[in-house]
């Protein structure tokens, strides 16, 4: 046994201090990283760190892909791992997310979707009514939805009004809408409806 002690001491001397952290502490530390990019970089360090990133995702309540280069498969995989997620931001910047309806359909199957309170899909030109309707029909706790800068139509807004009773804010400047739309409580109205409705 005494002969093994120098080898153990030598191995510990070569191993960086951070590698000696208990798995739970490493996962907690990684959960404090603010962006998807930082998580992706941390997951590339080693297998141990990749597992810790997965554990840290399980505790996250907010996940933002805004401005990050990511696609349908990687985004859906990370959202599925974030079982306690409440706030999801997959907004597109000039070089960021490239999410399509396929990605929204995959995200819709995640366990956390029913508990989401905020979703931003701002600027995602690759999505349509099909993907958004599928997502919001499962996001029953949704309170904030940003669908501005998309090509969705009135069909999505009617689905949002029917599915999301808790919705408080819906940001929408959409290229596919026939007229300006807004939410009053949990009901969808257009400017045309409000003009023709006596007060």
Kinemage of the C-alpha trace (Angstrom):
@kinemage 1
@onewidth
@group {chain A} dominant
@subgroup {mainchain}
@vectorlist {calphas} color= white
{ca unk a 1} P 0.000 0.000 0.000
{ca unk a 2} L 2.852 2.354 0.892
{ca unk a 3} L 4.270 1.873 -2.590
{ca unk a 4} L 1.067 3.284 -4.155
{ca unk a 5} L 1.148 6.540 -2.195
{ca unk a 6} L 3.835 8.244 -4.326
{ca unk a 7} L 1.927 7.348 -7.530
{ca unk a 8} L -1.343 8.753 -6.124
{ca unk a 9} L 0.410 11.918 -4.956
{ca unk a 10} L 2.056 12.333 -8.383
{ca unk a 11} L -1.291 11.857 -10.169
{ca unk a 12} L -2.938 14.446 -7.908
{ca unk a 13} L -0.080 16.892 -8.509
{ca unk a 14} L -0.602 16.619 -12.303
{ca unk a 15} L -4.403 16.881 -12.104
{ca unk a 16} L -5.739 20.481 -12.156
{ca unk a 17} L -7.532 21.562 -8.975
{ca unk a 18} L -10.850 21.974 -10.783
{ca unk a 19} L -10.805 18.296 -11.782
{ca unk a 20} L -10.855 17.376 -8.098
{ca unk a 21} L -14.197 19.121 -7.535
{ca unk a 22} L -17.060 16.789 -6.594
{ca unk a 23} L -19.458 16.197 -9.504
{ca unk a 24} L -22.331 18.082 -7.825
{ca unk a 25} L -20.184 21.138 -7.164
{ca unk a 26} L -18.858 21.162 -10.733
{ca unk a 27} L -22.424 20.894 -12.102
{ca unk a 28} L -23.562 23.742 -9.845
{ca unk a 29} L -20.636 25.909 -10.953
{ca unk a 30} L -21.415 25.247 -14.621
{ca unk a 31} L -25.089 26.099 -14.031
{ca unk a 32} L -23.948 29.667 -13.321
{ca unk a 33} L -22.578 30.105 -16.849
{ca unk a 34} L -24.852 32.642 -18.558
{ca unk a 35} L -24.799 31.633 -22.225
{ca unk a 36} L -25.220 28.621 -24.442
{ca unk a 37} L -21.779 29.307 -25.933
{ca unk a 38} L -20.133 29.068 -22.502
{ca unk a 39} L -21.935 25.795 -21.794
{ca unk a 40} L -20.904 24.372 -25.156
{ca unk a 41} L -17.269 25.310 -24.526
{ca unk a 42} L -17.360 23.795 -21.021
{ca unk a 43} L -18.871 20.579 -22.396
{ca unk a 44} L -15.950 20.253 -24.797
{ca unk a 45} L -13.338 20.151 -21.990
{ca unk a 46} L -13.756 16.475 -21.151
{ca unk a 47} L -16.316 13.683 -20.724
{ca unk a 48} L -16.588 14.519 -17.036
{ca unk a 49} L -17.381 18.152 -17.852
{ca unk a 50} L -19.869 17.106 -20.547
{ca unk a 51} L -21.744 15.045 -17.943
{ca unk a 52} L -21.578 18.003 -15.523
{ca unk a 53} L -23.046 20.302 -18.204
{ca unk a 54} L -25.921 17.828 -18.582
{ca unk a 55} L -26.500 17.853 -14.824
{ca unk a 56} L -26.340 21.659 -14.730
{ca unk a 57} L -28.958 21.893 -17.491
{ca unk a 58} L -31.385 19.920 -15.336
{ca unk a 59} L -31.374 22.722 -12.759
{ca unk a 60} L -31.625 25.676 -15.162
{ca unk a 61} L -34.738 27.810 -15.150
{ca unk a 62} L -33.610 30.064 -18.017
{ca unk a 63} L -31.876 29.124 -21.252
{ca unk a 64} L -30.943 31.575 -23.984
{ca unk a 65} L -29.714 30.715 -27.450
{ca unk a 66} L -30.047 34.332 -28.631
{ca unk a 67} L -27.202 35.219 -30.942
{ca unk a 68} L -25.701 31.712 -30.792
{ca unk a 69} L -25.107 29.516 -33.805
{ca unk a 70} L -27.373 26.592 -33.185
{ca unk a 71} L -29.874 24.524 -35.111
{ca unk a 72} L -32.884 22.309 -34.595
{ca unk a 73} L -31.201 19.183 -33.213
{ca unk a 74} L -28.761 20.779 -30.764
{ca unk a 75} L -31.366 23.219 -29.429
{ca unk a 76} L -33.978 20.499 -28.907
{ca unk a 77} L -31.433 18.200 -27.222
{ca unk a 78} L -30.450 20.926 -24.713
{ca unk a 79} L -34.062 21.931 -24.014
{ca unk a 80} L -34.968 18.284 -23.352
{ca unk a 81} L -32.118 18.114 -20.797
{ca unk a 82} L -33.343 21.284 -19.030
{ca unk a 83} L -36.253 19.652 -17.199
{ca unk a 84} L -36.882 22.643 -14.873
{ca unk a 85} L -36.818 25.264 -17.614
{ca unk a 86} L -39.267 28.187 -17.307
{ca unk a 87} L -37.797 30.804 -19.694
{ca unk a 88} L -36.668 29.875 -23.218
{ca unk a 89} L -35.118 32.427 -25.583
{ca unk a 90} L -34.325 31.188 -29.077
{ca unk a 91} L -34.386 34.595 -30.749
{ca unk a 92} L -32.413 34.979 -33.949
{ca unk a 93} L -29.685 37.547 -34.414
{ca unk a 94} L -27.929 38.223 -37.701
{ca unk a 95} L -25.828 35.049 -37.368
{ca unk a 96} L -27.569 33.137 -34.613
{ca unk a 97} L -30.274 30.504 -34.282
{ca unk a 98} L -31.535 28.734 -37.344
{ca unk a 99} L -34.584 27.028 -35.926
{ca unk a 100} L -37.302 25.621 -38.175
{ca unk a 101} L -40.665 23.970 -37.556
{ca unk a 102} L -38.813 20.660 -37.099
{ca unk a 103} L -36.948 22.179 -34.142
{ca unk a 104} L -40.145 23.542 -32.596
{ca unk a 105} L -41.823 20.133 -32.979
{ca unk a 106} L -38.843 18.469 -31.252
{ca unk a 107} L -38.808 21.093 -28.488
{ca unk a 108} L -42.559 20.542 -27.985
{ca unk a 109} L -41.875 16.988 -26.815
{ca unk a 110} L -39.588 18.156 -23.970
{ca unk a 111} L -40.843 17.532 -20.425
{ca unk a 112} L -40.350 21.179 -19.475
{ca unk a 113} L -42.662 22.665 -22.143
{ca unk a 114} L -45.777 22.446 -19.983
{ca unk a 115} L -44.043 24.598 -17.354
{ca unk a 116} L -42.605 27.267 -19.656
{ca unk a 117} L -43.772 30.754 -18.668
{ca unk a 118} L -41.782 32.739 -21.247
{ca unk a 119} L -40.773 31.947 -24.837
{ca unk a 120} L -39.084 34.233 -27.351
{ca unk a 121} L -39.092 33.213 -31.016
{ca unk a 122} L -38.263 36.709 -32.249
{ca unk a 123} L -36.933 36.903 -35.786
{ca unk a 124} L -37.059 33.177 -36.605
{ca unk a 125} L -37.878 33.310 -40.309
{ca unk a 126} L -37.744 29.513 -40.662
{ca unk a 127} L -40.824 28.860 -38.511
{ca unk a 128} L -44.463 28.807 -39.542
{ca unk a 129} L -47.879 28.402 -37.967
{ca unk a 130} L -47.427 24.625 -37.807
{ca unk a 131} L -44.430 24.694 -35.469
{ca unk a 132} L -45.611 27.578 -33.281
{ca unk a 133} L -49.137 26.162 -32.860
{ca unk a 134} L -47.654 22.790 -31.895
{ca unk a 135} L -45.406 24.443 -29.283
{ca unk a 136} L -47.991 26.769 -27.710
{ca unk a 137} L -50.640 24.061 -27.563
{ca unk a 138} L -48.361 22.239 -25.090
{ca unk a 139} L -47.093 25.341 -23.240
{ca unk a 140} L -50.177 25.800 -21.070
{ca unk a 141} L -48.368 27.914 -18.438
{ca unk a 142} L -47.136 30.483 -20.958
{ca unk a 143} L -47.367 34.088 -19.741
{ca unk a 144} L -45.002 35.863 -22.156
{ca unk a 145} L -44.569 35.088 -25.861
{ca unk a 146} L -42.470 37.019 -28.360
{ca unk a 147} L -43.261 36.080 -31.957
{ca unk a 148} L -42.213 39.380 -33.495
{ca unk a 149} L -40.326 39.383 -36.770
{ca unk a 150} L -41.740 36.022 -37.872
{ca unk a 151} L -44.027 35.035 -40.737
{ca unk a 152} L -46.756 33.456 -38.637
{ca unk a 153} L -50.372 34.296 -39.413
{ca unk a 154} L -53.624 34.824 -37.548
{ca unk a 155} L -53.923 31.023 -37.195
{ca unk a 156} L -51.137 31.016 -34.599
{ca unk a 157} L -52.647 33.897 -32.637
{ca unk a 158} L -56.006 32.138 -32.419
{ca unk a 159} L -54.205 28.998 -31.186
{ca unk a 160} L -52.299 31.071 -28.620
{ca unk a 161} L -55.533 32.645 -27.381
{ca unk a 162} L -57.175 29.213 -27.076
{ca unk a 163} L -54.233 27.406 -25.450
{ca unk a 164} L -52.580 29.954 -23.182
{ca unk a 165} L -55.092 31.149 -20.593
{ca unk a 166} L -52.314 32.720 -18.479
{ca unk a 167} L -50.846 34.797 -21.306
{ca unk a 168} L -50.180 38.395 -20.241
{ca unk a 169} L -47.905 39.699 -22.983
{ca unk a 170} L -47.642 38.699 -26.613
{ca unk a 171} L -45.117 40.715 -28.611
{ca unk a 172} L -46.042 40.552 -32.238
{ca unk a 173} L -44.986 42.506 -35.269
{ca unk a 174} L -45.373 39.666 -37.701
{ca unk a 175} L -45.047 39.808 -41.454
{ca unk a 176} L -47.816 37.238 -41.990
{ca unk a 177} L -50.645 38.986 -40.137
{ca unk a 178} L -53.355 40.665 -42.200
{ca unk a 179} L -53.887 43.394 -39.625
{ca unk a 180} L -52.542 44.556 -36.294
{ca unk a 181} L -53.404 42.088 -33.523
{ca unk a 182} L -53.424 42.252 -29.767
{ca unk a 183} L -54.387 40.238 -26.721
{ca unk a 184} L -56.969 41.415 -24.253
{ca unk a 185} L -56.875 39.104 -21.240
{ca unk a 186} L -56.654 35.741 -22.898
{ca unk a 187} L -58.694 36.550 -25.997
{ca unk a 188} L -57.307 37.531 -29.366
{ca unk a 189} L -58.713 40.585 -31.094
{ca unk a 190} L -57.771 42.428 -34.242
{ca unk a 191} L -58.047 46.125 -34.807
{ca unk a 192} L -60.981 45.362 -37.120
{ca unk a 193} L -62.787 43.449 -34.335
{ca unk a 194} L -62.290 46.307 -31.896
{ca unk a 195} L -63.649 48.877 -34.359
{ca unk a 196} L -66.777 46.839 -35.031
{ca unk a 197} L -67.324 45.900 -31.367
{ca unk a 198} L -69.503 48.416 -29.489
{ca unk a 199} L -68.020 49.608 -26.192
